[in-house]
Amino acid sequence: MSPSKVDILLGRAASGLRPPTDFRARTASLFAGLRGQGAETSLDVQTAVMIPIVAAMLADGRVEEEEVLQIETICATSPIFDRNSIAENERLIVSVTRMIQDQGIEKACRSAAAMLTPALKETAFIYAVRMIFSDGYIGELEREVIDSLLSVLEIAEERGRILIEVVSVMQHPVTA
């Protein structure tokens, strides 16, 4: 049986470990034991854009399969990440996860904001909103992260509302 993309992201393909049947158990292992592992702290544009995306993914304390697929889609379709291989994007996601766990969401996002132009701050924000919408449920913790990202990324509330509405429209089902 060949490994799934989720298994590859979780680093299980090389180890030959058989994935647990529960997706949450599989994804929880990605984040287990990462704190204090010496995450790389130097930022480039790719890393700075990825920080709000991963922060949004981690907002509710769970990583859903839809979120993993959304982050893969963002990486595959964004000109920011289009020169990366799948493995490079996976390493970037793991590195950013470690950075967020080591520094906390707010500090990591502030570092990202300092690196990004206003246009790239909006891009990172939209990707983060897409991440939050990806599992079909927007909880209180996710709303708090979006509110925090608006502030940290220095996006005006009115502009942020417009960006969120655009992402919401993109999520309409075929029956809309």
Stockholm file with secondary structure:
# STOCKHOLM 1.0

chainA/1-176         MSPSKVDILLGRAASGLRPPTDFRARTASLFAGLRGQGAETSLDVQTAVMIPIVAAMLADGRVEEEEVLQIETICATSPIFDRNSIAENERLIVSVTRMIQDQGIEKACRSAAAMLTPALKETAFIYAVRMIFSDGYIGELEREVIDSLLSVLEIAEERGRILIEVVSVMQHPVTA
#=GR chainA/1-176 SS CCCCHHHHHTTHHHHTCCCCSSHHHHHHHHHTTCTTSCCCCCCCHHHHHHHHHHHHHHTTSCCCHHHHHHHHHHHHHCTTTTTSCHHHHHHHHHHHHHHHHHHCHHHHHHHHHHHSCHHHHHHHHHHHHHHHHTTSCCCHHHHHHHHHHHHHTTCCHHHHHHHHHHHHHHTCCTTC
#=GC SS_cons         CCCCHHHHHTTHHHHTCCCCSSHHHHHHHHHTTCTTSCCCCCCCHHHHHHHHHHHHHHTTSCCCHHHHHHHHHHHHHCTTTTTSCHHHHHHHHHHHHHHHHHHCHHHHHHHHHHHSCHHHHHHHHHHHHHHHHTTSCCCHHHHHHHHHHHHHTTCCHHHHHHHHHHHHHHTCCTTC
//
